[in-house]
Amino acid sequence: MKDTLKHQGLRNQLAKVVQEKGIYAKNVLEAITKIPRHLFLDSSFESFAYQDKAFPILADQTISQPYTVAFQSQLLEIQPGHKVLEIGTGSGYQTAMLLELKAEVYTIERQNELFKKTKMFLPKLGYRPKYMSFGDGYKGLPEYAPFDKIIVTAGAPFVPKALLAQLKIGGLLVIPVGDTTQIMHLYKRTGVKSFEKEELGECKFVPMLEKKN
């Protein structure tokens, strides 16, 4: 688990790359320079860790492209202490981003193999979510709701009503919606039954699957 000056230099370059692609939130760019992404990948992929690309991980999942992680995080406008629900823990890279932004993170992963690995791995890097769950992301975590922000890191065929219901009034949900390619959606809860929706262009994620695996 080495993190060297060379890795730091590569992270600084990666932050510049995502900034050139339109990421302006200072706290998000700083988080990219801090998170040792190479440790989230299989060691055979280490040389690719600081390219702005997604890569395969366990259980047919991927570690998201750094730009995508930064883009979703920027959309959420996270402030220190915000209570954030993450659907799709995956490698834990997005979880680490949320924690670097000083959010209180509740995260769900449906692939048991991945859940077990990431639950062991994140604390080794000093990243401690408030709660990690092996479960069905479509259901969210009603027992911990409401949340200031909700982030979905898989392509959903529709927006789960349970997630909208678990959002605070004034809260934001960012979710890619669609099948083979998705459109990034941003929802803001404006009242008990009212939401504003914004569509923010095409993206590509692994599909959001129901039930545990």
Buried (B, 14 or more C-beta within 10 A) or exposed (E): EEEEEEBEEBBEEBBEBBBEEEBEBEBBBEBBBEBBBBBBBEEEBBEEBBBBEBBEBBBEBBBBBBBBBBBBBBBBEBEEEBBBBBBBBBBBBBBBBBBBBBBBBBBBBBBEEBBEBBBEBBEEBEBEBEEBBBBBBBBBBEEBBBBBBBBBBBBBEEBBEBBBEBBBEEBBBBBBBBEEEBBBBBBBBEEEEEBEEEEBEEBBBBEBBEEBB
